[in-house]
Amino acid sequence: MAAGAGRNPDLFSDMNGWIYKGYSRLLYTMTGFFIEDGKFSREKAGKISTTKKGYEFLKNYMEEFAQLEHSYNNIGLTRLKAMKELLKCLLVVITETPPASGELPFASKASGEKPGSFEDYLALNRTRLENLYRENVFDIKDYSERVTGGKIGFSRYEYVEGSTLHRVRLRDYPTPRGLKSNGKILYMVTPLINKPELFDLAAGKSVIEGMHKEGYRVYLVDHGDPGWEETELELDFYGKTLHDHYLRILRERHPRAEILIMAYCMGGTLILPYLARRAEELLAAGKPMDVKKVALMASPVKFDDGDSGHAGIRALIRRNYDPSLMKELFGAVNIPPQVIEFGMNEIQPAVQYNVVRGFYERAENPEAIADAAPFLYWLTHGTRFPVSAHVQWIQNVFMDNQIYEGKFRLPSTNPKFDGQPVNMDMLRKAGVAIFEYKGSRDPIAPAGSCVAADIWGLARPDASGRKGRPRNVSIEKNIGHIFVGSRRHLAQYLAAVNEFYRS
């Protein structure tokens, strides 16, 4: 019932959510006591930290914070720990006294720089607290909702008429006025577990904006938020039916244009067998392959207990994942985002702590606060995963490694291929070039699992034996999974992928 109503089905996690709200409220009111005309008052702080009445004031607040901390259900590097460190920082600024441990919370640790004086530390953190108070951003989720109004995305788009398949629709992002079209179509494939706005967070942080500047007409798959009617949809639908339909639409709209594909995370994982099956069908019908270039962003295809980097999460799945129970619990409402978030937290220890702590650290710059709002909303508001497709994803792809081992099956209009394993070598025979962009700091799609460009497509010399340079491109960077949230990392990616598309 909770999942169906959009609430957190985990009672302990739900309670933690209320604790975050209470803790952030206390941080806001306590900080606000010392803010006068937008500035942190050292005079007021001095009175509080040196008088008996002030001691009682601080003691009462600490008791309220302690009650919330004692009610918390998690341990370790958590979101609450990051908030607690901000509280310690506030106390240091109020009392102007370093902690007994000597470790100053939120002290600047920029590489190559000498530590500043304690006075510098106090001045910097007064600014940090002033900025956080002014925008009331102690609770990152609440802040993101207030600022965005629940709407994120930078570029204008419209839904393509006739593209609706269940909750899935195709977005059309026309080339903006003033930008010259290059006549090429970019088909973007998103994961089933995220809002597609990750591709379009804000100006300068938008893959779509970057590709528009290169002249592409962009279309994007929007999986929507699946409901009851989508509970029985399987990977046959999400990995074959909708792509057949959408590529047919694109070909009708742009009969002579080159179609290029860009896919992120599991969107890339599933588009590869689709393209191989498409190549089987077209070549069997005596037709050439009509999509020759695909760019993958952090898209894992190899899942094993060895060098893929997935051993830990596969062990967790073996211990804790029961497909029958998942069907029984969520069969009528689909997998809620909180369940997906739990899995992501297991893959990325301390991710909640690092996100909140990192946000507070950057809050010394007011522009960084506003800049983070779209991403924070995206991060804290997931979508549901169709339950039948989820069970298949976990079992067939993640545990049985079917795509990598050539055992993954897809439907086909050609009876010869219908329900048969996809021949992944068809990517090479059809002349499909693969661009792969992966991160050495990515725990969700480890570099060892992102090996499509090494084994499929134009990864080797052709059958004639000519030793020309392989057309596949594989790039590994010192980045994490959601690198598009960084302007610098995104710019590097856009430069590389556009060079591949132009080649």
Backbone torsions as a table, in degrees:
resi	resn	phi	psi	omega
1	MET	NA	-41.3	-179.5
2	ALA	-62.6	-46.4	-179.2
3	ALA	-63.1	-40.6	179.9
4	GLY	-64.0	-30.1	179.9
5	ALA	-89.1	2.7	179.0
6	GLY	83.8	10.5	178.6
7	ARG	-95.7	168.8	179.5
8	ASN	-74.8	121.2	-179.3
9	PRO	-76.3	-10.1	179.1
10	ASP	-92.6	110.6	-176.3
11	LEU	-61.8	-38.6	-178.6
12	PHE	-69.1	-42.4	177.3
13	SER	-66.1	-37.3	178.3
14	ASP	-63.7	-40.7	177.2
15	MET	-63.9	-40.1	177.1
16	ASN	-59.0	-36.7	178.5
17	GLY	-60.2	-41.3	177.2
18	TRP	-68.3	-33.0	177.5
19	ILE	-66.4	-41.0	176.3
20	TYR	-58.2	-43.4	-179.9
21	LYS	-63.3	-44.6	-179.8
22	GLY	-65.8	-41.5	-179.0
23	TYR	-65.7	-42.7	179.7
24	SER	-66.8	-35.0	177.5
25	ARG	-63.4	-42.7	178.5
26	LEU	-65.0	-41.3	177.4
27	LEU	-60.7	-40.4	-178.8
28	TYR	-66.2	-48.4	-176.8
29	THR	-69.8	-37.3	179.9
30	MET	-68.5	-43.5	177.0
31	THR	-63.3	-41.8	-177.6
32	GLY	-61.5	-27.0	179.1
33	PHE	-60.6	-28.6	-175.5
34	PHE	-101.3	2.7	-179.1
35	ILE	-95.7	124.7	175.7
36	GLU	-129.8	122.1	-177.9
37	ASP	54.2	38.8	175.7
38	GLY	81.5	-0.2	-177.6
39	LYS	-119.7	148.3	177.8
40	PHE	-74.0	124.2	-174.9
41	SER	-88.2	109.9	176.6
42	ARG	-68.0	-32.8	179.8
43	GLU	-63.1	-45.9	-180.0
44	LYS	-65.8	-40.2	178.7
45	ALA	-63.7	-38.6	179.4
46	GLY	-63.1	-40.5	179.0
47	LYS	-65.6	-41.1	-178.4
48	ILE	-67.3	-38.7	-173.8
49	SER	-85.2	-4.0	-176.4
50	THR	-124.7	4.9	-179.1
51	THR	-121.8	157.4	178.9
52	LYS	-64.1	-39.8	178.5
53	LYS	-64.2	-39.1	177.8
54	GLY	-66.0	-37.1	177.3
55	TYR	-60.8	-42.4	178.8
56	GLU	-65.0	-37.7	177.4
57	PHE	-59.0	-49.6	-179.4
58	LEU	-66.5	-39.3	-178.7
59	LYS	-62.4	-42.6	179.4
60	ASN	-62.3	-42.6	177.7
61	TYR	-63.4	-43.1	-177.7
62	MET	-63.6	-33.6	177.7
63	GLU	-66.4	-38.2	177.8
64	GLU	-67.3	-42.8	176.6
65	PHE	-61.1	-42.2	-177.5
66	ALA	-63.2	-39.4	178.6
67	GLN	-60.0	-42.2	178.5
68	LEU	-66.9	-41.9	-179.9
69	GLU	-63.3	-38.7	-180.0
70	HIS	-70.6	-21.4	179.1
71	SER	-88.6	-7.6	-175.3
72	TYR	-70.7	147.3	-171.6
73	ASN	-104.1	-1.1	-179.3
74	ASN	-118.8	161.7	175.7
75	ILE	-129.6	168.0	176.3
76	GLY	91.6	-153.8	-178.6
77	LEU	-81.9	88.5	-173.9
78	THR	-113.9	173.6	175.1
79	ARG	-60.6	-39.3	-179.7
80	LEU	-67.0	-34.1	178.7
81	LYS	-62.2	-39.3	177.3
82	ALA	-63.7	-39.3	178.6
83	MET	-68.1	-36.3	178.8
84	LYS	-66.0	-36.7	177.7
85	GLU	-66.1	-33.5	175.3
86	LEU	-67.5	-37.1	175.8
87	LEU	-61.8	-42.6	177.2
88	LYS	-60.5	-41.3	178.0
89	CYS	-60.7	-43.1	178.8
90	LEU	-60.6	-42.6	-179.9
91	LEU	-65.5	-38.6	177.3
92	VAL	-63.4	-41.5	-179.4
93	VAL	-67.9	-37.4	179.1
94	ILE	-66.7	-49.7	-173.7
95	THR	-85.6	-16.2	-175.0
96	GLU	52.8	42.4	-179.7
97	THR	-133.4	125.0	178.7
98	PRO	-65.9	153.2	175.9
99	PRO	-62.9	156.8	179.8
100	ALA	-60.2	-30.7	-179.7
101	SER	-71.3	-19.2	-177.2
102	GLY	84.2	-6.8	-179.6
103	GLU	-88.9	115.7	-178.3
104	LEU	-89.4	119.3	177.5
105	PRO	-66.6	135.3	179.9
106	PHE	62.6	36.1	171.0
107	ALA	-79.7	140.4	-179.5
108	SER	-65.8	129.0	-179.1
109	LYS	-128.8	39.1	-179.8
110	ALA	-62.2	133.8	-177.0
111	SER	-63.6	138.4	178.3
112	GLY	85.0	-8.0	-179.2
113	GLU	-102.1	142.6	175.3
114	LYS	-76.2	142.9	178.5
115	PRO	-58.2	136.4	178.4
116	GLY	-76.3	176.0	178.5
117	SER	-74.2	167.8	177.6
118	PHE	-64.1	-34.9	176.9
119	GLU	-63.7	-38.9	176.0
120	ASP	-62.6	-41.3	179.1
121	TYR	-60.2	-46.8	-179.1
122	LEU	-62.8	-42.8	-179.0
123	ALA	-63.8	-43.2	-179.4
124	LEU	-63.6	-40.8	-176.4
125	ASN	-81.1	-21.8	168.2
126	ARG	-62.9	-43.5	177.9
127	THR	-62.2	-42.9	179.4
128	ARG	-58.6	-47.6	-178.4
129	LEU	-68.0	-37.5	176.1
130	GLU	-60.1	-44.1	-179.3
131	ASN	-65.9	-44.1	-179.9
132	LEU	-64.0	-39.4	-179.6
133	TYR	-69.7	-43.9	-176.4
134	ARG	-57.9	-40.3	-179.0
135	GLU	-96.3	-4.2	-177.2
136	ASN	50.2	65.5	-174.9
137	VAL	-118.4	29.1	177.9
138	PHE	-68.6	-29.9	175.3
139	ASP	-105.8	109.5	-172.4
140	ILE	-66.2	-35.0	-178.7
141	LYS	-69.8	-47.1	179.1
142	ASP	-60.0	-43.1	179.8
143	TYR	-61.2	-45.5	-177.6
144	SER	-62.8	-35.5	179.3
145	GLU	-69.6	-41.2	-179.0
146	ARG	-66.4	-43.1	-174.1
147	VAL	-74.6	-41.9	-176.4
148	THR	-86.7	-18.7	-174.3
149	GLY	64.4	20.8	180.0
150	GLY	81.3	9.3	-179.8
151	LYS	-126.0	124.4	177.2
152	ILE	-129.1	164.3	-176.8
153	GLY	121.1	135.6	-173.8
154	PHE	-99.4	-40.5	-169.8
155	SER	-92.2	149.7	178.2
156	ARG	-76.3	138.8	176.7
157	TYR	-148.3	167.4	172.5
158	GLU	-140.5	154.7	178.7
159	TYR	-82.8	138.7	-178.1
160	VAL	-74.6	128.0	178.4
161	GLU	-61.0	133.7	179.2
162	GLY	83.7	6.7	-176.9
163	SER	-94.4	-9.5	-175.2
164	THR	-69.5	119.5	172.8
165	LEU	-126.2	105.9	-170.9
166	HIS	56.2	-124.0	179.8
167	ARG	-92.6	-1.1	-176.2
168	VAL	-87.6	136.4	176.6
169	ARG	-137.6	159.5	179.5
170	LEU	-104.0	123.0	177.2
171	ARG	-89.9	140.1	175.5
172	ASP	-112.6	117.2	176.4
173	TYR	-105.6	91.6	-178.0
174	PRO	-62.1	150.7	175.9
175	THR	-63.1	123.8	-176.8
176	PRO	-60.8	153.7	176.7
177	ARG	-59.7	142.4	179.7
178	GLY	93.1	-11.7	178.2
179	LEU	-107.6	135.2	-177.2
180	LYS	-83.5	131.5	178.6
181	SER	-75.9	140.8	174.3
182	ASN	-94.8	1.5	176.9
183	GLY	81.1	5.2	-177.4
184	LYS	-107.5	152.0	-177.6
185	ILE	-109.8	132.5	175.9
186	LEU	-111.5	120.5	179.5
187	TYR	-104.0	113.5	-174.5
188	MET	-103.5	128.8	-176.4
189	VAL	-112.7	120.9	-175.3
190	THR	-102.0	162.7	175.8
191	PRO	-70.8	164.5	177.8
192	LEU	-80.6	-11.5	-168.8
193	ILE	-108.3	2.4	-177.1
194	ASN	-132.4	156.9	169.2
195	LYS	-68.6	137.4	-176.0
196	PRO	-68.8	-8.6	-178.8
197	GLU	-66.4	-6.1	173.2
198	LEU	-57.1	-30.3	178.0
199	PHE	-75.8	-6.7	-168.4
200	ASP	-151.4	51.2	-171.6
201	LEU	-69.4	-48.5	-175.0
202	ALA	-166.0	170.4	176.8
203	ALA	-58.0	129.4	-178.0
204	GLY	83.4	-9.8	177.9
205	LYS	-128.4	39.1	-175.4
206	SER	-130.3	118.5	173.5
207	VAL	-61.2	-41.7	-178.0
208	ILE	-62.7	-45.0	177.3
209	GLU	-58.6	-43.6	-179.6
210	GLY	-63.2	-39.9	179.5
211	MET	-74.1	-30.8	173.9
212	HIS	-60.9	-41.2	-178.9
213	LYS	-63.6	-23.3	176.6
214	GLU	-88.8	-1.7	174.2
215	GLY	97.9	8.1	-177.3
216	TYR	-81.3	144.5	166.3
217	ARG	-90.1	121.7	-170.4
218	VAL	-105.9	133.2	170.9
219	TYR	-122.9	141.8	-174.8
220	LEU	-135.7	137.8	177.7
221	VAL	-81.3	121.0	177.4
222	ASP	-110.0	108.0	-176.6
223	HIS	-76.0	-10.3	179.3
224	GLY	67.2	-161.1	178.6
225	ASP	-117.5	98.1	-171.5
226	PRO	-61.0	142.2	179.1
227	GLY	-115.6	-156.3	-174.8
228	TRP	-59.2	-40.1	-177.4
229	GLU	-67.4	-15.3	-179.1
230	GLU	-98.5	1.1	-175.1
231	THR	-64.4	-28.2	-177.9
232	GLU	-95.8	-2.7	179.4
233	LEU	-70.5	134.1	-176.7
234	GLU	-112.7	-173.8	-178.7
235	LEU	-66.7	-20.7	173.2
236	ASP	-55.9	-41.2	-179.2
237	PHE	-73.8	-53.1	-174.7
238	TYR	-73.5	-22.5	-178.1
239	GLY	-105.0	-2.7	-178.1
240	LYS	-143.4	-59.6	-172.4
241	THR	-56.8	-49.7	-174.3
242	LEU	-70.2	-34.0	178.8
243	HIS	-69.0	-38.5	174.3
244	ASP	-56.6	-46.4	-177.0
245	HIS	-65.8	-44.8	-175.2
246	TYR	-73.0	-37.9	177.0
247	LEU	-68.6	-30.1	174.5
248	ARG	-65.1	-42.7	177.4
249	ILE	-61.4	-45.3	-178.7
250	LEU	-63.6	-39.3	179.8
251	ARG	-67.4	-36.0	177.2
252	GLU	-68.6	-38.1	-179.3
253	ARG	-74.5	-35.1	-174.1
254	HIS	-133.4	72.6	-170.5
255	PRO	-61.7	-27.1	-176.4
256	ARG	-111.3	2.5	-176.0
257	ALA	-83.2	147.9	172.7
258	GLU	-75.9	133.0	178.6
259	ILE	-105.8	125.0	177.3
260	LEU	-114.7	152.7	-178.1
261	ILE	-119.6	140.8	171.5
262	MET	-131.5	132.0	-175.3
263	ALA	-140.9	145.9	-176.3
264	TYR	-118.2	137.1	173.1
265	CYS	52.4	-127.9	-175.8
266	MET	-67.2	-19.7	173.1
267	GLY	-60.5	-39.8	176.8
268	GLY	-73.1	-37.3	178.3
269	THR	-56.8	-44.1	-175.3
270	LEU	-84.5	-22.5	-179.0
271	ILE	-73.4	-25.7	-177.6
272	LEU	-66.1	-51.5	175.6
273	PRO	-63.5	-30.6	175.9
274	TYR	-61.0	-47.3	-178.7
275	LEU	-65.2	-36.1	177.3
276	ALA	-65.1	-42.4	177.1
277	ARG	-65.7	-38.7	177.5
278	ARG	-61.4	-41.7	177.9
279	ALA	-62.9	-41.7	176.9
280	GLU	-56.9	-47.7	-176.2
281	GLU	-66.0	-46.3	-176.9
282	LEU	-67.9	-45.5	-178.5
283	LEU	-66.4	-34.8	177.2
284	ALA	-66.1	-28.4	178.8
285	ALA	-88.5	5.1	179.5
286	GLY	77.0	20.7	-179.3
287	LYS	-110.8	151.8	178.0
288	PRO	-76.7	155.9	174.4
289	MET	-65.2	133.7	-173.3
290	ASP	-101.6	-3.1	174.5
291	VAL	-128.6	113.6	-171.4
292	LYS	-110.4	-7.7	-178.6
293	LYS	-137.6	131.1	177.5
294	VAL	-133.7	131.6	178.0
295	ALA	-108.8	128.2	-177.9
296	LEU	-110.3	136.5	176.2
297	MET	-117.4	111.9	175.9
298	ALA	49.4	52.9	-175.2
299	SER	-111.4	104.0	-178.7
300	PRO	-77.1	142.7	176.3
301	VAL	-131.0	-13.7	-179.1
302	LYS	-112.6	122.5	-177.8
303	PHE	-128.6	105.4	177.3
304	ASP	-148.6	-176.5	179.7
305	ASP	-95.2	10.7	-178.8
306	GLY	-103.8	-123.1	-171.6
307	ASP	-82.6	5.4	177.0
308	SER	-69.7	-24.8	-177.2
309	GLY	90.2	5.8	-176.5
310	HIS	-102.9	9.3	-174.9
311	ALA	-58.7	-42.4	-176.5
312	GLY	-63.4	-48.8	-177.9
313	ILE	-71.5	-30.6	176.5
314	ARG	-66.8	-37.6	176.2
315	ALA	-65.4	-39.8	177.5
316	LEU	-62.4	-42.2	179.0
317	ILE	-62.8	-43.2	179.7
318	ARG	-60.2	-38.0	-177.8
319	ARG	-75.9	-40.4	-164.4
320	ASN	-117.6	-12.7	-173.1
321	TYR	-97.6	120.5	177.3
322	ASP	-120.9	105.5	-176.5
323	PRO	-59.9	-34.4	179.4
324	SER	-66.4	-40.4	178.6
325	LEU	-66.9	-39.8	178.3
326	MET	-60.9	-41.0	178.0
327	LYS	-65.1	-40.6	-178.0
328	GLU	-68.4	-41.2	-177.9
329	LEU	-74.2	-43.8	-168.8
330	PHE	-121.0	15.2	-176.5
331	GLY	-61.8	-23.9	-178.9
332	ALA	-101.6	-7.7	-173.2
333	VAL	-131.3	-6.7	-176.8
334	ASN	75.7	167.5	-175.5
335	ILE	-72.7	119.3	-178.0
336	PRO	-71.3	156.0	-177.5
337	PRO	-61.9	-26.0	-179.8
338	GLN	-66.3	-32.6	177.0
339	VAL	-69.0	-42.1	176.4
340	ILE	-62.2	-41.6	-179.8
341	GLU	-62.4	-38.0	177.7
342	PHE	-59.0	-45.9	179.1
343	GLY	-62.1	-41.3	179.2
344	MET	-64.5	-36.8	178.1
345	ASN	-66.0	-34.0	177.7
346	GLU	-68.9	-36.8	178.8
347	ILE	-71.1	-34.7	-175.1
348	GLN	-118.7	80.4	179.3
349	PRO	-55.3	137.6	176.3
350	ALA	71.5	13.9	-177.3
351	VAL	-64.3	-38.8	179.8
352	GLN	-64.1	-42.4	177.7
353	TYR	-61.7	-47.5	-175.9
354	ASN	-64.4	-38.3	-179.7
355	VAL	-64.9	-49.0	-177.1
356	VAL	-69.7	-44.8	179.0
357	ARG	-60.3	-44.5	179.1
358	GLY	-62.0	-38.2	178.6
359	PHE	-64.7	-46.2	178.3
360	TYR	-60.9	-39.1	-179.9
361	GLU	-61.2	-41.7	-178.1
362	ARG	-77.7	-7.6	-175.3
363	ALA	-70.4	-6.3	173.7
364	GLU	-65.4	-18.6	176.7
365	ASN	-108.1	113.2	-177.1
366	PRO	-61.4	-29.8	178.9
367	GLU	-66.7	-32.6	179.8
368	ALA	-66.8	-30.7	179.0
369	ILE	-65.0	-52.6	-179.2
370	ALA	-64.5	-36.3	-177.6
371	ASP	-64.7	-28.0	-174.8
372	ALA	-82.8	-16.9	-171.1
373	ALA	-55.6	-48.9	-179.3
374	PRO	-61.0	-42.5	179.8
375	PHE	-65.4	-42.0	179.8
376	LEU	-63.0	-36.5	176.9
377	TYR	-65.8	-46.2	178.6
378	TRP	-58.1	-43.1	-175.8
379	LEU	-66.6	-35.9	-173.5
380	THR	-98.1	5.8	-179.4
381	HIS	-135.5	88.2	179.6
382	GLY	-84.6	-176.0	176.7
383	THR	-122.1	163.5	178.6
384	ARG	-77.5	150.6	179.9
385	PHE	-106.7	122.3	179.3
386	PRO	-51.8	126.1	-166.2
387	VAL	-63.7	-42.9	-178.9
388	SER	-66.8	-40.5	177.4
389	ALA	-65.8	-35.2	179.4
390	HIS	-64.4	-45.0	179.2
391	VAL	-60.1	-42.9	178.8
392	GLN	-67.0	-40.5	178.7
393	TRP	-58.8	-47.8	-178.8
394	ILE	-64.7	-49.1	-174.3
395	GLN	-76.1	-53.8	-171.9
396	ASN	-74.8	-41.4	-174.8
397	VAL	-92.4	-53.4	-172.2
398	PHE	-74.8	-43.7	-174.7
399	MET	-93.8	-42.1	-178.3
400	ASP	-88.8	-8.5	174.7
401	ASN	55.0	39.6	-170.0
402	GLN	-68.3	-36.1	-178.6
403	ILE	-64.9	-48.1	-178.4
404	TYR	-63.3	-37.5	-176.6
405	GLU	-88.9	3.1	176.5
406	GLY	73.8	28.6	-178.3
407	LYS	-114.7	3.0	-176.4
408	PHE	-75.9	130.7	-175.6
409	ARG	-107.0	143.3	175.3
410	LEU	-137.7	155.4	176.4
411	PRO	-73.7	169.7	178.0
412	SER	-158.3	149.3	173.4
413	THR	-74.5	-16.0	176.1
414	ASN	-91.0	115.8	-177.4
415	PRO	-55.1	-26.5	-179.2
416	LYS	-64.2	-32.0	-175.7
417	PHE	-105.6	-15.4	-172.6
418	ASP	-58.4	120.8	178.1
419	GLY	74.9	4.9	-178.9
420	GLN	-93.8	157.5	176.0
421	PRO	-59.1	140.8	179.4
422	VAL	-75.3	133.6	176.0
423	ASN	-86.1	99.2	-175.6
424	MET	-67.2	-19.4	178.4
425	ASP	-68.4	-13.1	177.6
426	MET	-64.4	-22.0	176.2
427	LEU	-62.5	-38.4	176.5
428	ARG	-71.5	-47.2	-177.6
429	LYS	-62.2	-31.3	-179.6
430	ALA	-87.2	-3.1	177.1
431	GLY	76.2	33.2	-179.8
432	VAL	-86.0	124.0	177.4
433	ALA	-95.5	137.8	-175.8
434	ILE	-115.8	128.3	172.7
435	PHE	-106.3	126.6	-176.8
436	GLU	-124.2	128.7	-179.7
437	TYR	-124.6	117.9	-173.4
438	LYS	-138.0	163.9	-175.2
439	GLY	-118.8	137.4	178.0
440	SER	-73.9	-13.7	178.0
441	ARG	-109.6	23.8	-176.2
442	ASP	-98.5	107.4	179.0
443	PRO	-83.0	-16.8	-179.1
444	ILE	-82.8	-44.2	174.9
445	ALA	-124.6	76.5	-176.5
446	PRO	-56.8	151.0	-178.1
447	ALA	-56.3	-33.5	-179.9
448	GLY	-68.1	-15.2	178.6
449	SER	-99.7	-14.3	-179.7
450	CYS	-95.2	78.8	-171.8
451	VAL	-123.1	15.8	-176.4
452	ALA	-57.4	-42.6	-177.3
453	ALA	-69.6	-16.5	179.7
454	ASP	-85.3	-22.1	-170.8
455	ILE	-123.6	-21.0	-176.0
456	TRP	-122.7	173.7	178.9
457	GLY	63.6	-147.6	-176.7
458	LEU	-87.7	59.2	-178.5
459	ALA	-89.9	-17.4	-175.4
460	ARG	-131.2	163.9	174.3
461	PRO	-57.4	151.6	-177.9
462	ASP	-72.4	177.2	-172.4
463	ALA	-63.4	-19.2	-179.8
464	SER	-72.7	-12.0	179.0
465	GLY	90.3	-2.1	178.7
466	ARG	-64.0	136.6	-175.6
467	LYS	-100.7	50.1	175.9
468	GLY	-70.6	162.5	179.5
469	ARG	-64.0	129.6	179.4
470	PRO	-57.2	142.9	-178.4
471	ARG	-85.1	-18.7	173.6
472	ASN	-64.3	152.0	177.7
473	VAL	-129.8	129.9	176.5
474	SER	-126.9	121.9	-177.9
475	ILE	-125.2	126.2	176.0
476	GLU	-114.5	127.2	-178.3
477	LYS	-121.3	163.5	176.4
478	ASN	-82.9	71.1	-175.9
479	ILE	-136.3	166.6	175.4
480	GLY	-98.1	-162.4	-173.0
481	HIS	-75.3	-39.3	-174.5
482	ILE	-104.2	58.5	-174.4
483	PHE	-71.2	-18.0	-177.8
484	VAL	-69.6	-10.7	176.7
485	GLY	-75.9	-8.3	178.5
486	SER	-105.3	126.4	179.7
487	ARG	-59.8	-40.6	-178.1
488	ARG	-67.1	-47.8	-179.3
489	HIS	-65.9	-38.2	179.5
490	LEU	-64.4	-42.1	179.8
491	ALA	-61.3	-39.7	178.5
492	GLN	-65.2	-41.8	178.6
493	TYR	-63.4	-47.2	-177.6
494	LEU	-60.7	-39.5	178.5
495	ALA	-63.1	-42.7	-177.6
496	ALA	-70.4	-44.2	-176.1
497	VAL	-70.0	-33.8	178.3
498	ASN	-71.0	-32.9	173.8
499	GLU	-63.2	-40.1	177.5
500	PHE	-64.4	-46.9	-179.0
501	TYR	-63.1	-34.2	-178.8
502	ARG	-77.3	-22.3	-173.9
503	SER	-67.8	NA	NA
